[in-house]
Each structure stands twice: as structure tokens, then as C-alpha cells.
Amino acid sequence: MSQKGKGSHALENLVLVILALICVSISFIQTGKGYHELAGPIFNWAFSLVISLFILLLNFRFRDHLRKGLTILGILAFYLIVTSFSFAGNFNAFYSQFMQKELYENELKDFRSDLEGIQQKAITALDNSNNADEIRAQVLPLKRALEEQIKNPGNPGMGQKAKSLVTEIESILGTTITPLQGTSYVETAQLMGAQIENVLNDQLSVLTADADRLKIRINTMADSIKPQIDETLMAGGNVLKDKGKELLDETARIHNSIGELTMNTLGQDQFAYEAIQSQHSQVGKISHSFQSAMRGDNPQAAWIAGVASLAVDLLVPLYIVLTVRRKEEEDEDEYDDWDSIHHPNSSYTGKKVGPRVAS
């Protein structure tokens, strides 16, 4: 082989070694990151190292088989199996890196809106359920009718009609009214009227207090997380990446707790809600990355991550295919170089000969 051919061959080998080391190093790092959530902080790097060593070995075996004209089907099949594991980790790492901030930001905004919505819905439902005015409007006319009935000269005292009015009042208030007897029918009417009004006020006070306590609790829960969401969204960048996952889980928990408390208090027929669960608190997991990509959360990021993941594992084999020459071709080039230094009319027969020996 000529000096020029040898120099070109050496340069190709050097480029191959450098390209292989760069691509395998990137693949090793990204695969380790990609399997971190699945395999843990130790096994993921050991697994990534094994995959990377296999890729490096297979690349050079692939080159050797091409040069010698041997079959490459077995190597290619094994290479595809190995790189399928590498691709999953690489894609997860690239996609998570590209999308983490955007996914956290978008879902936090949605959760902030959902939390505000269920807070207002719960407060409104509790206000509407507090039918104190309605109860008062039902009881007070019955109380006055009872007082008039007790003082009625035609049927004074706690007769059948008065007892019927007391029973109706008890059913509305959900409690028992004690029969009282004064020194006169007028005094009896006053005592019964005062008792009913006291029971009414106590019942309405409890009803209002329970609703007010629950409203305070709901507002406290919602207002404890909303400022954190606003501050994190405003800060963005690394703050969003660091706190996003925790905030998403906590916001979902508070949202669902508000809904559960209100539903248990009012009943499902008066208040129903839809629980939420963070889709992107799972950022960093392989399953989430592929699901997010298939949903089309960001097609551009998915394409970039996919191309980058394929490139780090396929660039070296492609380079080998484009640059490697079979050994027979190299030998032919060597003969061609030898022919070029002999005159066409000489007695050279196309075979190399050794140095002449003096006779």
C-alpha cells in the first residue's frame, strides 16, 4: 500500500476510535440517567456500563467482519437487541431533560386553576347548604300558631291541636320540645314559645358554626399551597425543576382532600368532585417519557430526543459502513500501487517478486 493509502487508512482508524469513544460515552451517561428512576442509583450505572461495553465491542467486531467479508447478520441482530435497551434509557434522559420544565410548568398552571375552582365550588355549596333562613321561616310561624292555640279560649292549654304543632316543630328542628306548664295559659304560651326560640337559635348556631369551620379549613388548605405555586412558576428554571414534582403531588392531595371533606359533609347528591392525579410528577421514568411523547405533549422535543438517541448508537456503525474496505480491496490497491511504478512494456507479469539475487 502506498504511503498515501496508509495515511488515509490510519486517519480513518483514528476518527473511528474517537467517534466510538465519544458516542459510547454519551450513551453511557444518558442510559445511566434514563434508568435512574427504574433501577436506582447503583444498578443503573452498572447496567449502563455493560450496555456501553457491548456496543463498543460490537462496533469493532462489525468492522472486522466487514473487512474480512464475513456475514454480519448475527452481529446486527445482537446489536439491535443491545441498542434497544440503550435507546429506551437515552430517550428517557433526553426527553426528560428537554421537557421537564415545560411539563411541570403547564401542569402546575392547570392544577392551580383546578384548586381555585374546587375551593370556590366547595364554599358555594356550603353556603347554599346552610338553610338557616329557611328553617327559621318554617319554625317561627308554627311557634306563633302554638302560642295562639295555647291561649285559645275554645281549646286552651296543651290540647291535641297544640301537641300536633309541637310535633311538627320537632320534626323540622330534629330535637325534642319539652312540655312546660305555667300558672296560666298565657304564661304557658310564653314558656313554650321561649323554649322553641332557644332551641331554634341553638340548632342554627351549630349548623352555621360547622359550615363556617369547614369553610375556614378549606380556605386554609388551599391558601397554604397557592403562594408556593405562584412563586415557583415565577422563578422558573432550576427552581421549577427542583420543586415541580413535590408541588404537583401536594396540590393534587389538597385538591382531593377539599373535595372529599365537602362531599362527606354535604353528601354526594349535593356535592360531587373529580379527583386529580399528576401526570408529570413521574417525569424521569421511562414509561412517562414514552406516554408523554405518544400523547404529543411536545412533538418537537420527542423528535429531537428520538433522533439524538438513535444517533449516539448508530453513528459509529454508519461511519464503519461508509469508510471500511474489504481486505481483498486493500490487497488489490497494493497491487495497483506496484503496477504504477513499472513501465507498461516491461516484462512484469502482475505478480510481485522479491529482490534479484546476483548470479
LODO-713672 format. One record per residue (C-alpha): x, y, z. Coordinates in nm, 2 decimals, always signed. Layout:
# residues N
+--------+--------+--------+
|     c1 |     c2 |     c3 |
+--------+--------+--------+
|      X |      Y |      Z |
...
+--------+--------+--------+
***
This chain:
# residues 359
+--------+--------+--------+
|     c1 |     c2 |     c3 |
+--------+--------+--------+
|  +0.00 |  +0.00 |  +0.00 |
|  +0.13 |  +0.35 |  -0.08 |
|  +0.22 |  +0.59 |  +0.18 |
|  -0.08 |  +0.80 |  +0.09 |
|  -0.31 |  +0.50 |  +0.13 |
|  -0.16 |  +0.41 |  +0.46 |
|  -0.20 |  +0.76 |  +0.59 |
|  -0.57 |  +0.77 |  +0.48 |
|  -0.63 |  +0.43 |  +0.65 |
|  -0.46 |  +0.55 |  +0.97 |
|  -0.67 |  +0.87 |  +0.98 |
|  -0.99 |  +0.67 |  +0.93 |
|  -0.90 |  +0.44 |  +1.22 |
|  -0.82 |  +0.74 |  +1.44 |
|  -1.15 |  +0.90 |  +1.36 |
|  -1.33 |  +0.57 |  +1.42 |
|  -1.17 |  +0.54 |  +1.77 |
|  -1.25 |  +0.90 |  +1.86 |
|  -1.61 |  +0.88 |  +1.73 |
|  -1.67 |  +0.55 |  +1.91 |
|  -1.54 |  +0.68 |  +2.24 |
|  -1.75 |  +1.00 |  +2.22 |
|  -2.07 |  +0.82 |  +2.12 |
|  -2.04 |  +0.54 |  +2.37 |
|  -1.95 |  +0.79 |  +2.65 |
|  -2.26 |  +0.99 |  +2.57 |
|  -2.47 |  +0.68 |  +2.55 |
|  -2.33 |  +0.55 |  +2.88 |
|  -2.42 |  +0.88 |  +3.06 |
|  -2.76 |  +0.91 |  +2.91 |
|  -2.85 |  +0.55 |  +2.96 |
|  -2.75 |  +0.57 |  +3.33 |
|  -2.96 |  +0.88 |  +3.38 |
|  -3.25 |  +0.72 |  +3.19 |
|  -3.27 |  +0.41 |  +3.41 |
|  -3.21 |  +0.60 |  +3.73 |
|  -3.58 |  +0.61 |  +3.84 |
|  -3.63 |  +0.24 |  +3.74 |
|  -3.32 |  +0.08 |  +3.86 |
|  -3.18 |  +0.30 |  +4.13 |
|  -2.85 |  +0.49 |  +4.17 |
|  -2.62 |  +0.19 |  +4.16 |
|  -2.77 |  -0.07 |  +3.93 |
|  -2.85 |  +0.18 |  +3.66 |
|  -2.48 |  +0.28 |  +3.61 |
|  -2.37 |  -0.09 |  +3.62 |
|  -2.63 |  -0.17 |  +3.36 |
|  -2.53 |  +0.13 |  +3.15 |
|  -2.17 |  +0.02 |  +3.16 |
|  -2.25 |  -0.33 |  +3.05 |
|  -2.46 |  -0.20 |  +2.76 |
|  -2.19 |  +0.05 |  +2.66 |
|  -1.92 |  -0.21 |  +2.66 |
|  -2.13 |  -0.44 |  +2.44 |
|  -2.19 |  -0.15 |  +2.20 |
|  -1.82 |  -0.07 |  +2.18 |
|  -1.72 |  -0.43 |  +2.13 |
|  -1.99 |  -0.50 |  +1.87 |
|  -1.89 |  -0.19 |  +1.67 |
|  -1.53 |  -0.32 |  +1.62 |
|  -1.65 |  -0.67 |  +1.56 |
|  -1.88 |  -0.53 |  +1.30 |
|  -1.59 |  -0.35 |  +1.13 |
|  -1.37 |  -0.66 |  +1.14 |
|  -1.64 |  -0.88 |  +0.98 |
|  -1.70 |  -0.62 |  +0.70 |
|  -1.32 |  -0.61 |  +0.63 |
|  -1.30 |  -0.99 |  +0.61 |
|  -1.62 |  -1.03 |  +0.41 |
|  -1.78 |  -1.24 |  +0.68 |
|  -2.16 |  -1.24 |  +0.75 |
|  -2.28 |  -0.96 |  +0.97 |
|  -2.64 |  -1.07 |  +1.03 |
|  -2.57 |  -1.22 |  +1.37 |
|  -2.38 |  -0.91 |  +1.49 |
|  -2.65 |  -0.68 |  +1.36 |
|  -2.93 |  -0.88 |  +1.53 |
|  -2.74 |  -0.87 |  +1.86 |
|  -2.66 |  -0.50 |  +1.82 |
|  -3.02 |  -0.42 |  +1.77 |
|  -3.12 |  -0.60 |  +2.09 |
|  -2.85 |  -0.42 |  +2.29 |
|  -2.93 |  -0.08 |  +2.14 |
|  -3.30 |  -0.13 |  +2.22 |
|  -3.21 |  -0.11 |  +2.59 |
|  -2.98 |  +0.18 |  +2.52 |
|  -3.24 |  +0.36 |  +2.32 |
|  -3.50 |  +0.34 |  +2.60 |
|  -3.26 |  +0.50 |  +2.85 |
|  -3.13 |  +0.76 |  +2.61 |
|  -3.47 |  +0.87 |  +2.50 |
|  -3.59 |  +0.90 |  +2.86 |
|  -3.29 |  +1.10 |  +2.96 |
|  -3.30 |  +1.33 |  +2.65 |
|  -3.68 |  +1.38 |  +2.66 |
|  -3.69 |  +1.44 |  +3.03 |
|  -3.41 |  +1.70 |  +3.00 |
|  -3.59 |  +1.88 |  +2.72 |
|  -3.94 |  +1.86 |  +2.86 |
|  -3.91 |  +1.86 |  +3.24 |
|  -3.95 |  +2.24 |  +3.29 |
|  -4.23 |  +2.27 |  +3.03 |
|  -4.43 |  +1.98 |  +3.16 |
|  -4.40 |  +2.09 |  +3.52 |
|  -4.50 |  +2.45 |  +3.43 |
|  -4.80 |  +2.36 |  +3.23 |
|  -4.94 |  +2.11 |  +3.48 |
|  -4.88 |  +2.34 |  +3.77 |
|  -5.08 |  +2.61 |  +3.60 |
|  -5.36 |  +2.36 |  +3.54 |
|  -5.36 |  +2.24 |  +3.90 |
|  -5.36 |  +2.60 |  +4.02 |
|  -5.67 |  +2.66 |  +3.83 |
|  -5.83 |  +2.33 |  +3.94 |
|  -5.75 |  +2.41 |  +4.31 |
|  -5.91 |  +2.75 |  +4.28 |
|  -6.21 |  +2.60 |  +4.11 |
|  -6.28 |  +2.34 |  +4.37 |
|  -6.22 |  +2.58 |  +4.66 |
|  -6.49 |  +2.82 |  +4.52 |
|  -6.72 |  +2.53 |  +4.44 |
|  -6.70 |  +2.39 |  +4.80 |
|  -6.75 |  +2.73 |  +4.96 |
|  -7.06 |  +2.80 |  +4.74 |
|  -7.20 |  +2.45 |  +4.82 |
|  -7.15 |  +2.50 |  +5.19 |
|  -7.32 |  +2.84 |  +5.18 |
|  -7.61 |  +2.70 |  +4.99 |
|  -7.65 |  +2.41 |  +5.22 |
|  -7.68 |  +2.64 |  +5.53 |
|  -8.06 |  +2.67 |  +5.51 |
|  -8.08 |  +2.86 |  +5.84 |
|  -8.32 |  +3.12 |  +5.70 |
|  -8.54 |  +2.85 |  +5.55 |
|  -8.56 |  +2.66 |  +5.88 |
|  -8.63 |  +2.99 |  +6.07 |
|  -8.90 |  +3.08 |  +5.82 |
|  -9.07 |  +2.74 |  +5.88 |
|  -9.04 |  +2.73 |  +6.26 |
|  -9.14 |  +3.08 |  +6.36 |
|  -9.50 |  +3.07 |  +6.21 |
|  -9.56 |  +2.74 |  +6.39 |
|  -9.43 |  +2.88 |  +6.71 |
|  -9.67 |  +3.18 |  +6.69 |
|  -9.96 |  +2.94 |  +6.60 |
|  -9.87 |  +2.72 |  +6.90 |
|  -9.88 |  +3.03 |  +7.14 |
| -10.22 |  +3.13 |  +7.00 |
| -10.35 |  +2.78 |  +7.03 |
| -10.25 |  +2.75 |  +7.40 |
| -10.43 |  +3.08 |  +7.47 |
| -10.73 |  +2.99 |  +7.26 |
| -11.04 |  +3.01 |  +7.49 |
| -11.22 |  +2.74 |  +7.29 |
| -10.94 |  +2.48 |  +7.34 |
| -10.68 |  +2.62 |  +7.58 |
| -10.36 |  +2.46 |  +7.70 |
| -10.17 |  +2.17 |  +7.55 |
| -10.46 |  +2.00 |  +7.38 |
| -10.45 |  +1.78 |  +7.07 |
| -10.40 |  +2.08 |  +6.83 |
| -10.11 |  +2.22 |  +7.03 |
|  -9.94 |  +1.88 |  +7.05 |
|  -9.97 |  +1.84 |  +6.68 |
|  -9.80 |  +2.18 |  +6.63 |
|  -9.52 |  +2.08 |  +6.87 |
|  -9.46 |  +1.75 |  +6.68 |
|  -9.43 |  +1.94 |  +6.35 |
|  -9.18 |  +2.18 |  +6.50 |
|  -8.98 |  +1.89 |  +6.64 |
|  -8.96 |  +1.72 |  +6.30 |
|  -8.81 |  +2.04 |  +6.15 |
|  -8.56 |  +2.10 |  +6.43 |
|  -8.47 |  +1.73 |  +6.47 |
|  -8.49 |  +1.75 |  +6.85 |
|  -8.75 |  +1.71 |  +7.13 |
|  -8.95 |  +2.00 |  +7.27 |
|  -9.03 |  +1.96 |  +7.65 |
|  -9.39 |  +2.03 |  +7.75 |
|  -9.39 |  +2.32 |  +8.00 |
|  -9.67 |  +2.43 |  +8.23 |
|  -9.72 |  +2.79 |  +8.36 |
|  -9.95 |  +2.93 |  +8.62 |
| -10.18 |  +3.04 |  +8.34 |
| -10.24 |  +2.97 |  +7.97 |
| -10.07 |  +3.29 |  +7.88 |
|  -9.76 |  +3.20 |  +8.09 |
|  -9.76 |  +2.85 |  +7.94 |
|  -9.77 |  +3.00 |  +7.59 |
|  -9.48 |  +3.23 |  +7.67 |
|  -9.27 |  +2.95 |  +7.82 |
|  -9.33 |  +2.72 |  +7.52 |
|  -9.25 |  +3.00 |  +7.27 |
|  -8.93 |  +3.09 |  +7.45 |
|  -8.82 |  +2.73 |  +7.46 |
|  -8.88 |  +2.68 |  +7.09 |
|  -8.69 |  +3.00 |  +7.00 |
|  -8.39 |  +2.90 |  +7.22 |
|  -8.38 |  +2.55 |  +7.06 |
|  -8.41 |  +2.71 |  +6.71 |
|  -8.12 |  +2.95 |  +6.78 |
|  -7.90 |  +2.67 |  +6.92 |
|  -7.97 |  +2.45 |  +6.62 |
|  -7.90 |  +2.72 |  +6.37 |
|  -7.58 |  +2.83 |  +6.56 |
|  -7.44 |  +2.47 |  +6.54 |
|  -7.53 |  +2.44 |  +6.17 |
|  -7.37 |  +2.77 |  +6.08 |
|  -7.07 |  +2.71 |  +6.30 |
|  -7.00 |  +2.37 |  +6.14 |
|  -7.02 |  +2.52 |  +5.79 |
|  -6.80 |  +2.81 |  +5.89 |
|  -6.54 |  +2.59 |  +6.04 |
|  -6.52 |  +2.37 |  +5.73 |
|  -6.50 |  +2.68 |  +5.51 |
|  -6.21 |  +2.81 |  +5.71 |
|  -6.04 |  +2.48 |  +5.69 |
|  -6.09 |  +2.46 |  +5.31 |
|  -5.95 |  +2.82 |  +5.26 |
|  -5.65 |  +2.74 |  +5.49 |
|  -5.56 |  +2.43 |  +5.29 |
|  -5.59 |  +2.60 |  +4.95 |
|  -5.42 |  +2.92 |  +5.05 |
|  -5.12 |  +2.72 |  +5.20 |
|  -5.01 |  +2.59 |  +4.86 |
|  -5.12 |  +2.86 |  +4.61 |
|  -4.84 |  +3.11 |  +4.70 |
|  -4.58 |  +2.84 |  +4.66 |
|  -4.71 |  +2.75 |  +4.32 |
|  -4.71 |  +3.12 |  +4.21 |
|  -4.35 |  +3.17 |  +4.34 |
|  -4.22 |  +2.86 |  +4.17 |
|  -4.38 |  +2.94 |  +3.84 |
|  -4.24 |  +3.30 |  +3.86 |
|  -3.89 |  +3.17 |  +3.94 |
|  -3.89 |  +2.90 |  +3.67 |
|  -3.56 |  +2.74 |  +3.57 |
|  -3.39 |  +2.51 |  +3.82 |
|  -3.64 |  +2.61 |  +4.09 |
|  -3.92 |  +2.48 |  +3.89 |
|  -3.73 |  +2.16 |  +3.81 |
|  -3.64 |  +2.11 |  +4.18 |
|  -3.98 |  +2.18 |  +4.33 |
|  -4.22 |  +2.09 |  +4.05 |
|  -4.27 |  +1.73 |  +4.13 |
|  -4.33 |  +1.79 |  +4.50 |
|  -4.57 |  +2.08 |  +4.43 |
|  -4.77 |  +1.87 |  +4.18 |
|  -4.82 |  +1.59 |  +4.43 |
|  -4.91 |  +1.82 |  +4.71 |
|  -5.15 |  +2.03 |  +4.51 |
|  -5.33 |  +1.71 |  +4.39 |
|  -5.35 |  +1.59 |  +4.75 |
|  -5.50 |  +1.92 |  +4.88 |
|  -5.75 |  +1.94 |  +4.59 |
|  -5.87 |  +1.59 |  +4.65 |
|  -5.89 |  +1.64 |  +5.03 |
|  -6.11 |  +1.95 |  +4.98 |
|  -6.34 |  +1.75 |  +4.76 |
|  -6.36 |  +1.46 |  +5.00 |
|  -6.43 |  +1.67 |  +5.30 |
|  -6.71 |  +1.87 |  +5.13 |
|  -6.87 |  +1.56 |  +4.98 |
|  -6.86 |  +1.37 |  +5.32 |
|  -7.03 |  +1.68 |  +5.49 |
|  -7.30 |  +1.75 |  +5.23 |
|  -7.34 |  +1.41 |  +5.07 |
|  -7.27 |  +1.30 |  +4.72 |
|  -7.61 |  +1.41 |  +4.60 |
|  -7.53 |  +1.78 |  +4.69 |
|  -7.16 |  +1.78 |  +4.61 |
|  -6.95 |  +1.57 |  +4.38 |
|  -6.60 |  +1.63 |  +4.25 |
|  -6.35 |  +1.47 |  +4.02 |
|  -6.01 |  +1.37 |  +4.18 |
|  -5.70 |  +1.47 |  +4.00 |
|  -5.36 |  +1.30 |  +3.98 |
|  -5.04 |  +1.44 |  +3.84 |
|  -4.94 |  +1.30 |  +3.51 |
|  -4.60 |  +1.47 |  +3.52 |
|  -4.48 |  +1.41 |  +3.87 |
|  -4.35 |  +1.09 |  +3.71 |
|  -4.11 |  +1.28 |  +3.48 |
|  -3.78 |  +1.09 |  +3.46 |
|  -3.95 |  +0.75 |  +3.44 |
|  -3.92 |  +0.56 |  +3.11 |
|  -4.29 |  +0.49 |  +3.10 |
|  -4.38 |  +0.85 |  +3.14 |
|  -4.15 |  +0.97 |  +2.87 |
|  -4.29 |  +0.74 |  +2.61 |
|  -4.65 |  +0.80 |  +2.71 |
|  -4.60 |  +1.18 |  +2.70 |
|  -4.43 |  +1.15 |  +2.36 |
|  -4.72 |  +0.94 |  +2.22 |
|  -4.98 |  +1.18 |  +2.36 |
|  -4.80 |  +1.45 |  +2.17 |
|  -4.73 |  +1.68 |  +2.46 |
|  -4.44 |  +1.83 |  +2.26 |
|  -4.38 |  +1.66 |  +1.92 |
|  -4.07 |  +1.86 |  +1.85 |
|  -3.90 |  +1.75 |  +2.17 |
|  -4.00 |  +1.39 |  +2.11 |
|  -3.84 |  +1.40 |  +1.76 |
|  -3.52 |  +1.56 |  +1.89 |
|  -3.49 |  +1.31 |  +2.17 |
|  -3.56 |  +1.02 |  +1.93 |
|  -3.30 |  +1.14 |  +1.67 |
|  -3.04 |  +1.21 |  +1.94 |
|  -3.10 |  +0.87 |  +2.10 |
|  -3.06 |  +0.69 |  +1.76 |
|  -2.76 |  +0.90 |  +1.66 |
|  -2.54 |  +0.81 |  +1.96 |
|  -2.58 |  +0.44 |  +1.89 |
|  -2.59 |  +0.44 |  +1.51 |
|  -2.33 |  +0.70 |  +1.40 |
|  -2.04 |  +0.46 |  +1.45 |
|  -2.19 |  +0.17 |  +1.25 |
|  -2.28 |  +0.41 |  +0.97 |
|  -1.93 |  +0.55 |  +0.97 |
|  -1.79 |  +0.20 |  +0.95 |
|  -2.02 |  +0.11 |  +0.66 |
|  -1.91 |  +0.43 |  +0.47 |
|  -1.54 |  +0.40 |  +0.53 |
|  -1.44 |  +0.04 |  +0.58 |
|  -1.29 |  -0.15 |  +0.28 |
|  -1.27 |  -0.52 |  +0.25 |
|  -0.93 |  -0.68 |  +0.28 |
|  -0.93 |  -0.80 |  -0.08 |
|  -0.98 |  -0.45 |  -0.20 |
|  -0.69 |  -0.33 |  +0.01 |
|  -0.47 |  -0.60 |  -0.15 |
|  -0.58 |  -0.50 |  -0.50 |
|  -0.49 |  -0.14 |  -0.42 |
|  -0.15 |  -0.27 |  -0.31 |
|  -0.10 |  -0.44 |  -0.65 |
|  -0.22 |  -0.13 |  -0.83 |
|  +0.04 |  +0.07 |  -0.65 |
|  +0.31 |  -0.18 |  -0.75 |
|  +0.19 |  -0.16 |  -1.12 |
|  +0.21 |  +0.21 |  -1.12 |
|  +0.59 |  +0.21 |  -1.07 |
|  +0.66 |  -0.03 |  -1.36 |
|  +0.66 |  +0.05 |  -1.73 |
|  +0.37 |  -0.10 |  -1.93 |
|  +0.61 |  -0.26 |  -2.18 |
|  +0.82 |  -0.42 |  -1.92 |
|  +0.82 |  -0.79 |  -1.86 |
|  +0.62 |  -0.76 |  -1.53 |
|  +0.36 |  -1.02 |  -1.52 |
|  +0.13 |  -0.88 |  -1.25 |
|  +0.30 |  -1.06 |  -0.96 |
|  +0.53 |  -0.91 |  -0.71 |
|  +0.88 |  -1.06 |  -0.69 |
|  +1.14 |  -1.04 |  -0.44 |
|  +1.48 |  -0.87 |  -0.48 |
|  +1.71 |  -1.01 |  -0.75 |
|  +2.00 |  -1.23 |  -0.65 |
|  +2.33 |  -1.19 |  -0.83 |
|  +2.42 |  -1.50 |  -1.04 |
+--------+--------+--------+
***
